[in-house]
Amino acid sequence: MTEDGHSESSSREAGLSAAIIAELKAELATLRGEVRMLRIANAELERVAIRDTLTPLYNRRYFLTALHERIVRARRYGASAAVLFIDINRMKHINDLFGHSAGDFALVHAAQLVRAHVRETDVAARLGGDEFAIIIEEVDAALATTKAEQLDHVLRTAQCRYGEALLPVSASIGWTMLMPNDTAESLIERADADMYARKRASYQAQAGGGQAA
């Protein structure tokens, strides 16, 4: 028996309980830290799964998923949408003349400009190579034309400096409105065809045209 009337066994039990509680608290803190790190890792995996590996834009897989969702939404609620298809001009020329690192730099430059000139609700993606696409909702043909012209001007006039070199970055942009019976594939094909028609017309209008894209 201790002086305060408690048995030694009770004191030991109290000490053990305090030690167990302290150990459990430490384990809980460790678990919380591990859960936090797991959430961060999962968020990074999700980001990697939907983002392009080179540019700050979404990747093709995410773009197609988003486009399917917009088509379903349009059919259900009658919402309007447009798809813009962007092809960076003369990328082979840039790669051959300045190197592939310069070509990557030009693609990132173009992607940053695209991202800076779309709304939060728009979906801008790199489909692969030198091709980008954008989904724009709640627009009519006039607004889609205005957006395409704005992006064309920005990509053509914003200087792209790579070291001492000034890279000749510009783009050909086609677009199409979402139609009632469209699929993701038909939308992309139509916007792509419009882009190539505009590219050909632009090259034919240039003095000394016919340069390879």
Phi and psi in degrees as GROMACS dihedral restraints (atoms count N, CA, C in turn):
[ dihedral_restraints ]
;  ai    aj    ak    al  type     phi  dphi    fc
    3     4     5     6     1   -87.1    20    10
    4     5     6     7     1   169.8    20    10
    6     7     8     9     1   -61.5    20    10
    7     8     9    10     1   -31.0    20    10
    9    10    11    12     1   -87.7    20    10
   10    11    12    13     1     7.4    20    10
   12    13    14    15     1    93.6    20    10
   13    14    15    16     1    -2.1    20    10
   15    16    17    18     1   -92.1    20    10
   16    17    18    19     1   145.4    20    10
   18    19    20    21     1   -74.6    20    10
   19    20    21    22     1   156.4    20    10
   21    22    23    24     1   -62.8    20    10
   22    23    24    25     1   -34.1    20    10
   24    25    26    27     1   -65.0    20    10
   25    26    27    28     1   -38.3    20    10
   27    28    29    30     1   -64.2    20    10
   28    29    30    31     1   -39.8    20    10
   30    31    32    33     1   -64.2    20    10
   31    32    33    34     1   -42.9    20    10
   33    34    35    36     1   -63.3    20    10
   34    35    36    37     1   -40.8    20    10
   36    37    38    39     1   -62.8    20    10
   37    38    39    40     1   -40.5    20    10
   39    40    41    42     1   -64.2    20    10
   40    41    42    43     1   -41.5    20    10
   42    43    44    45     1   -64.2    20    10
   43    44    45    46     1   -42.0    20    10
   45    46    47    48     1   -64.4    20    10
   46    47    48    49     1   -41.1    20    10
   48    49    50    51     1   -61.5    20    10
   49    50    51    52     1   -42.9    20    10
   51    52    53    54     1   -63.7    20    10
   52    53    54    55     1   -40.1    20    10
   54    55    56    57     1   -66.5    20    10
   55    56    57    58     1   -41.3    20    10
   57    58    59    60     1   -64.0    20    10
   58    59    60    61     1   -43.4    20    10
   60    61    62    63     1   -61.3    20    10
   61    62    63    64     1   -43.6    20    10
   63    64    65    66     1   -62.8    20    10
   64    65    66    67     1   -40.7    20    10
   66    67    68    69     1   -66.4    20    10
   67    68    69    70     1   -41.7    20    10
   69    70    71    72     1   -63.8    20    10
   70    71    72    73     1   -39.8    20    10
   72    73    74    75     1   -62.8    20    10
   73    74    75    76     1   -40.7    20    10
   75    76    77    78     1   -64.7    20    10
   76    77    78    79     1   -42.5    20    10
   78    79    80    81     1   -65.3    20    10
   79    80    81    82     1   -38.2    20    10
   81    82    83    84     1   -64.2    20    10
   82    83    84    85     1   -42.2    20    10
   84    85    86    87     1   -62.5    20    10
   85    86    87    88     1   -40.4    20    10
   87    88    89    90     1   -63.6    20    10
   88    89    90    91     1   -43.5    20    10
   90    91    92    93     1   -63.0    20    10
   91    92    93    94     1   -41.2    20    10
   93    94    95    96     1   -61.8    20    10
   94    95    96    97     1   -40.5    20    10
   96    97    98    99     1   -63.9    20    10
   97    98    99   100     1   -41.1    20    10
   99   100   101   102     1   -67.0    20    10
  100   101   102   103     1   -39.3    20    10
  102   103   104   105     1   -63.7    20    10
  103   104   105   106     1   -41.1    20    10
  105   106   107   108     1   -62.9    20    10
  106   107   108   109     1   -43.7    20    10
  108   109   110   111     1   -65.7    20    10
  109   110   111   112     1   -36.4    20    10
  111   112   113   114     1   -65.7    20    10
  112   113   114   115     1   -40.2    20    10
  114   115   116   117     1   -63.9    20    10
  115   116   117   118     1   -41.1    20    10
  117   118   119   120     1   -63.1    20    10
  118   119   120   121     1   -43.5    20    10
  120   121   122   123     1   -64.1    20    10
  121   122   123   124     1   -41.3    20    10
  123   124   125   126     1   -65.2    20    10
  124   125   126   127     1   -40.4    20    10
  126   127   128   129     1   -62.3    20    10
  127   128   129   130     1   -39.3    20    10
  129   130   131   132     1   -67.4    20    10
  130   131   132   133     1   -39.7    20    10
  132   133   134   135     1   -63.2    20    10
  133   134   135   136     1   -41.2    20    10
  135   136   137   138     1   -64.1    20    10
  136   137   138   139     1   -40.4    20    10
  138   139   140   141     1   -63.8    20    10
  139   140   141   142     1   -45.6    20    10
  141   142   143   144     1   -63.3    20    10
  142   143   144   145     1   -35.8    20    10
  144   145   146   147     1   -67.2    20    10
  145   146   147   148     1   -25.5    20    10
  147   148   149   150     1  -112.7    20    10
  148   149   150   151     1    -7.5    20    10
  150   151   152   153     1  -102.9    20    10
  151   152   153   154     1   148.3    20    10
  153   154   155   156     1   -65.6    20    10
  154   155   156   157     1   146.9    20    10
  156   157   158   159     1   -76.5    20    10
  157   158   159   160     1   -18.8    20    10
  159   160   161   162     1  -106.8    20    10
  160   161   162   163     1   -44.1    20    10
  162   163   164   165     1  -106.9    20    10
  163   164   165   166     1   171.9    20    10
  165   166   167   168     1   -81.4    20    10
  166   167   168   169     1     8.5    20    10
  168   169   170   171     1   -90.0    20    10
  169   170   171   172     1   171.0    20    10
  171   172   173   174     1   -70.3    20    10
  172   173   174   175     1   164.1    20    10
  174   175   176   177     1   -94.8    20    10
  175   176   177   178     1   175.9    20    10
  177   178   179   180     1   -61.7    20    10
  178   179   180   181     1   -41.6    20    10
  180   181   182   183     1   -60.1    20    10
  181   182   183   184     1   -46.9    20    10
  183   184   185   186     1   -65.5    20    10
  184   185   186   187     1   -39.8    20    10
  186   187   188   189     1   -59.2    20    10
  187   188   189   190     1   -46.2    20    10
  189   190   191   192     1   -64.4    20    10
  190   191   192   193     1   -39.6    20    10
  192   193   194   195     1   -62.2    20    10
  193   194   195   196     1   -46.3    20    10
  195   196   197   198     1   -63.9    20    10
  196   197   198   199     1   -37.9    20    10
  198   199   200   201     1   -66.2    20    10
  199   200   201   202     1   -42.2    20    10
  201   202   203   204     1   -58.5    20    10
  202   203   204   205     1   -43.0    20    10
  204   205   206   207     1   -63.4    20    10
  205   206   207   208     1   -40.5    20    10
  207   208   209   210     1   -66.5    20    10
  208   209   210   211     1   -37.2    20    10
  210   211   212   213     1   -64.7    20    10
  211   212   213   214     1   -44.7    20    10
  213   214   215   216     1   -61.2    20    10
  214   215   216   217     1   -43.7    20    10
  216   217   218   219     1   -63.5    20    10
  217   218   219   220     1   -40.8    20    10
  219   220   221   222     1   -64.0    20    10
  220   221   222   223     1   -41.1    20    10
  222   223   224   225     1   -68.1    20    10
  223   224   225   226     1   -35.8    20    10
  225   226   227   228     1   -77.9    20    10
  226   227   228   229     1   -40.1    20    10
  228   229   230   231     1  -115.9    20    10
  229   230   231   232     1    -1.0    20    10
  231   232   233   234     1    73.5    20    10
  232   233   234   235     1    23.8    20    10
  234   235   236   237     1   -73.8    20    10
  235   236   237   238     1   150.2    20    10
  237   238   239   240     1   -97.6    20    10
  238   239   240   241     1   154.8    20    10
  240   241   242   243     1  -160.6    20    10
  241   242   243   244     1   156.9    20    10
  243   244   245   246     1  -134.5    20    10
  244   245   246   247     1   153.2    20    10
  246   247   248   249     1  -118.7    20    10
  247   248   249   250     1   126.6    20    10
  249   250   251   252     1  -103.1    20    10
  250   251   252   253     1   135.2    20    10
  252   253   254   255     1  -116.4    20    10
  253   254   255   256     1   123.1    20    10
  255   256   257   258     1  -118.2    20    10
  256   257   258   259     1   127.7    20    10
  258   259   260   261     1  -120.6    20    10
  259   260   261   262     1   121.0    20    10
  261   262   263   264     1   -74.0    20    10
  262   263   264   265     1   124.4    20    10
  264   265   266   267     1   -72.4    20    10
  265   266   267   268     1   146.2    20    10
  267   268   269   270     1    56.7    20    10
  268   269   270   271     1    37.2    20    10
  270   271   272   273     1   -66.3    20    10
  271   272   273   274     1   -34.7    20    10
  273   274   275   276     1   -62.4    20    10
  274   275   276   277     1   -40.2    20    10
  276   277   278   279     1   -62.0    20    10
  277   278   279   280     1   -44.4    20    10
  279   280   281   282     1   -63.8    20    10
  280   281   282   283     1   -45.3    20    10
  282   283   284   285     1   -62.6    20    10
  283   284   285   286     1   -43.5    20    10
  285   286   287   288     1   -69.1    20    10
  286   287   288   289     1   -38.4    20    10
  288   289   290   291     1   -84.5    20    10
  289   290   291   292     1   -38.7    20    10
  291   292   293   294     1  -112.6    20    10
  292   293   294   295     1   -13.0    20    10
  294   295   296   297     1   103.7    20    10
  295   296   297   298     1   160.0    20    10
  297   298   299   300     1   -70.0    20    10
  298   299   300   301     1   -27.0    20    10
  300   301   302   303     1   -64.8    20    10
  301   302   303   304     1   -39.1    20    10
  303   304   305   306     1   -66.0    20    10
  304   305   306   307     1   -38.1    20    10
  306   307   308   309     1   -61.9    20    10
  307   308   309   310     1   -43.5    20    10
  309   310   311   312     1   -61.8    20    10
  310   311   312   313     1   -41.0    20    10
  312   313   314   315     1   -60.8    20    10
  313   314   315   316     1   -42.0    20    10
  315   316   317   318     1   -63.9    20    10
  316   317   318   319     1   -39.8    20    10
  318   319   320   321     1   -65.2    20    10
  319   320   321   322     1   -42.3    20    10
  321   322   323   324     1   -64.6    20    10
  322   323   324   325     1   -42.3    20    10
  324   325   326   327     1   -56.5    20    10
  325   326   327   328     1   -49.1    20    10
  327   328   329   330     1   -63.7    20    10
  328   329   330   331     1   -42.7    20    10
  330   331   332   333     1   -63.2    20    10
  331   332   333   334     1   -39.5    20    10
  333   334   335   336     1   -64.5    20    10
  334   335   336   337     1   -38.8    20    10
  336   337   338   339     1   -66.4    20    10
  337   338   339   340     1   -42.2    20    10
  339   340   341   342     1   -61.1    20    10
  340   341   342   343     1   -47.3    20    10
  342   343   344   345     1   -62.0    20    10
  343   344   345   346     1   -36.0    20    10
  345   346   347   348     1   -72.6    20    10
  346   347   348   349     1   -16.5    20    10
  348   349   350   351     1  -118.1    20    10
  349   350   351   352     1    23.8    20    10
  351   352   353   354     1  -122.3    20    10
  352   353   354   355     1   160.5    20    10
  354   355   356   357     1   -80.9    20    10
  355   356   357   358     1   164.3    20    10
  357   358   359   360     1   -61.4    20    10
  358   359   360   361     1   -29.9    20    10
  360   361   362   363     1   -82.2    20    10
  361   362   363   364     1   -12.8    20    10
  363   364   365   366     1   -79.6    20    10
  364   365   366   367     1   156.9    20    10
  366   367   368   369     1  -117.7    20    10
  367   368   369   370     1   110.4    20    10
  369   370   371   372     1  -108.3    20    10
  370   371   372   373     1   130.1    20    10
  372   373   374   375     1  -139.9    20    10
  373   374   375   376     1   155.3    20    10
  375   376   377   378     1   -98.1    20    10
  376   377   378   379     1   118.0    20    10
  378   379   380   381     1   -79.0    20    10
  379   380   381   382     1   -22.5    20    10
  381   382   383   384     1   143.9    20    10
  382   383   384   385     1   149.7    20    10
  384   385   386   387     1    56.8    20    10
  385   386   387   388     1  -124.9    20    10
  387   388   389   390     1  -104.9    20    10
  388   389   390   391     1    23.3    20    10
  390   391   392   393     1  -111.8    20    10
  391   392   393   394     1   129.6    20    10
  393   394   395   396     1  -121.1    20    10
  394   395   396   397     1   161.0    20    10
  396   397   398   399     1  -148.1    20    10
  397   398   399   400     1   153.4    20    10
  399   400   401   402     1  -134.9    20    10
  400   401   402   403     1   135.8    20    10
  402   403   404   405     1  -100.6    20    10
  403   404   405   406     1   123.9    20    10
  405   406   407   408     1  -120.5    20    10
  406   407   408   409     1   123.1    20    10
  408   409   410   411     1   -99.1    20    10
  409   410   411   412     1   161.7    20    10
  411   412   413   414     1    55.0    20    10
  412   413   414   415     1    51.4    20    10
  414   415   416   417     1  -133.1    20    10
  415   416   417   418     1   156.9    20    10
  417   418   419   420     1  -108.8    20    10
  418   419   420   421     1  -176.9    20    10
  420   421   422   423     1   -62.1    20    10
  421   422   423   424     1   -36.8    20    10
  423   424   425   426     1   -65.1    20    10
  424   425   426   427     1   -43.7    20    10
  426   427   428   429     1   -68.8    20    10
  427   428   429   430     1   -36.5    20    10
  429   430   431   432     1   -64.3    20    10
  430   431   432   433     1   -41.0    20    10
  432   433   434   435     1   -62.3    20    10
  433   434   435   436     1   -44.2    20    10
  435   436   437   438     1   -61.2    20    10
  436   437   438   439     1   -43.0    20    10
  438   439   440   441     1   -65.0    20    10
  439   440   441   442     1   -42.1    20    10
  441   442   443   444     1   -62.6    20    10
  442   443   444   445     1   -42.6    20    10
  444   445   446   447     1   -66.4    20    10
  445   446   447   448     1   -38.6    20    10
  447   448   449   450     1   -62.8    20    10
  448   449   450   451     1   -46.8    20    10
  450   451   452   453     1   -65.5    20    10
  451   452   453   454     1   -38.6    20    10
  453   454   455   456     1   -59.5    20    10
  454   455   456   457     1   -44.6    20    10
  456   457   458   459     1   -65.3    20    10
  457   458   459   460     1   -44.8    20    10
  459   460   461   462     1   -63.1    20    10
  460   461   462   463     1   -46.7    20    10
  462   463   464   465     1   -68.0    20    10
  463   464   465   466     1   -28.8    20    10
  465   466   467   468     1   -81.5    20    10
  466   467   468   469     1   -31.3    20    10
  468   469   470   471     1  -102.2    20    10
  469   470   471   472     1   -21.8    20    10
  471   472   473   474     1   -73.6    20    10
  472   473   474   475     1   122.1    20    10
  474   475   476   477     1   -69.4    20    10
  475   476   477   478     1   139.8    20    10
  477   478   479   480     1  -118.1    20    10
  478   479   480   481     1    95.9    20    10
  480   481   482   483     1   -95.1    20    10
  481   482   483   484     1   127.0    20    10
  483   484   485   486     1  -121.6    20    10
  484   485   486   487     1    98.1    20    10
  486   487   488   489     1    64.0    20    10
  487   488   489   490     1  -124.3    20    10
  489   490   491   492     1   -88.6    20    10
  490   491   492   493     1    -7.8    20    10
  492   493   494   495     1   -91.5    20    10
  493   494   495   496     1   147.2    20    10
  495   496   497   498     1  -107.4    20    10
  496   497   498   499     1   106.1    20    10
  498   499   500   501     1   -76.0    20    10
  499   500   501   502     1   135.4    20    10
  501   502   503   504     1   -81.5    20    10
  502   503   504   505     1    73.3    20    10
  504   505   506   507     1   -89.4    20    10
  505   506   507   508     1   127.7    20    10
  507   508   509   510     1  -153.2    20    10
  508   509   510   511     1   176.4    20    10
  510   511   512   513     1  -145.3    20    10
  511   512   513   514     1   155.5    20    10
  513   514   515   516     1  -107.8    20    10
  514   515   516   517     1   131.4    20    10
  516   517   518   519     1  -127.2    20    10
  517   518   519   520     1   124.7    20    10
  519   520   521   522     1  -115.7    20    10
  520   521   522   523     1   161.9    20    10
  522   523   524   525     1  -152.5    20    10
  523   524   525   526     1   163.6    20    10
  525   526   527   528     1  -154.2    20    10
  526   527   528   529     1   151.6    20    10
  528   529   530   531     1   -89.1    20    10
  529   530   531   532     1   149.6    20    10
  531   532   533   534     1   -68.7    20    10
  532   533   534   535     1   127.4    20    10
  534   535   536   537     1  -106.2    20    10
  535   536   537   538     1   159.1    20    10
  537   538   539   540     1   -53.9    20    10
  538   539   540   541     1   -38.3    20    10
  540   541   542   543     1  -102.0    20    10
  541   542   543   544     1    16.4    20    10
  543   544   545   546     1   -69.0    20    10
  544   545   546   547     1   150.8    20    10
  546   547   548   549     1  -113.9    20    10
  547   548   549   550     1   171.1    20    10
  549   550   551   552     1   -59.5    20    10
  550   551   552   553     1   -40.1    20    10
  552   553   554   555     1   -66.2    20    10
  553   554   555   556     1   -42.5    20    10
  555   556   557   558     1   -68.1    20    10
  556   557   558   559     1   -36.4    20    10
  558   559   560   561     1   -62.8    20    10
  559   560   561   562     1   -48.6    20    10
  561   562   563   564     1   -64.4    20    10
  562   563   564   565     1   -42.1    20    10
  564   565   566   567     1   -62.1    20    10
  565   566   567   568     1   -41.2    20    10
  567   568   569   570     1   -69.7    20    10
  568   569   570   571     1   -41.8    20    10
  570   571   572   573     1   -66.1    20    10
  571   572   573   574     1   -38.1    20    10
  573   574   575   576     1   -63.6    20    10
  574   575   576   577     1   -44.5    20    10
  576   577   578   579     1   -63.3    20    10
  577   578   579   580     1   -39.9    20    10
  579   580   581   582     1   -64.6    20    10
  580   581   582   583     1   -38.9    20    10
  582   583   584   585     1   -61.6    20    10
  583   584   585   586     1   -46.5    20    10
  585   586   587   588     1   -66.5    20    10
  586   587   588   589     1   -35.3    20    10
  588   589   590   591     1   -63.4    20    10
  589   590   591   592     1   -42.1    20    10
  591   592   593   594     1   -69.2    20    10
  592   593   594   595     1   -36.9    20    10
  594   595   596   597     1   -62.3    20    10
  595   596   597   598     1   -46.4    20    10
  597   598   599   600     1   -62.6    20    10
  598   599   600   601     1   -43.4    20    10
  600   601   602   603     1   -63.2    20    10
  601   602   603   604     1   -39.2    20    10
  603   604   605   606     1   -65.6    20    10
  604   605   606   607     1   -45.1    20    10
  606   607   608   609     1   -65.6    20    10
  607   608   609   610     1   -37.6    20    10
  609   610   611   612     1   -67.9    20    10
  610   611   612   613     1   -29.1    20    10
  612   613   614   615     1   -80.5    20    10
  613   614   615   616     1   -17.9    20    10
  615   616   617   618     1   -81.0    20    10
  616   617   618   619     1   142.9    20    10
  618   619   620   621     1   -66.3    20    10
  619   620   621   622     1   129.9    20    10
  621   622   623   624     1    69.6    20    10
  622   623   624   625     1    32.8    20    10
  624   625   626   627     1   -68.6    20    10
  625   626   627   628     1  -176.3    20    10
  627   628   629   630     1    93.7    20    10
  628   629   630   631     1    10.4    20    10
  630   631   632   633     1   -68.7    20    10
  631   632   633   634     1   146.5    20    10
  633   634   635   636     1   -71.6    20    10
  634   635   636   637     1   139.8    20    10
